[in-house]
Amino acid sequence: MIKLQQIHSITELLSRFVANVNLLNNISLYDINIISETILIPLFRIIYNHDLVNVNSKKKNYPGIDLIGIDLCSKKKIAYQITSQ
């Protein structure tokens, strides 16, 4: 029962996050998109076991890639582009 409650809590929080991003983007407030790049790093580590860094923290507006790193299981290099669309 506790696991089910945790799943519902996580689902609720992620739904709120998506709704907030959409609402803020609809009124041309895009800071959440930049912040999301960093917020997603620990989440991707937990869910996918990826060790990531935000490329934009090293070079502002890096072309085409926001997060780079490795998959800790396969040791393969990975990259993500974070978008609100």
HELIX and SHEET records of a PDB file:
HELIX    1   1 ILE A    2  ASN A   26  1                                  25    
HELIX    2   2 ASP A   31  TYR A   48  1                                  18    
HELIX    3   3 VAL A   55  SER A   57  5                                   3    
SHEET    1   A 3 HIS A  50  ASN A  54  0                                        
SHEET    2   A 3 LEU A  67  ASP A  71 -1                                        
SHEET    3   A 3 LYS A  77  TYR A  80 -1                                        
END                                                                             
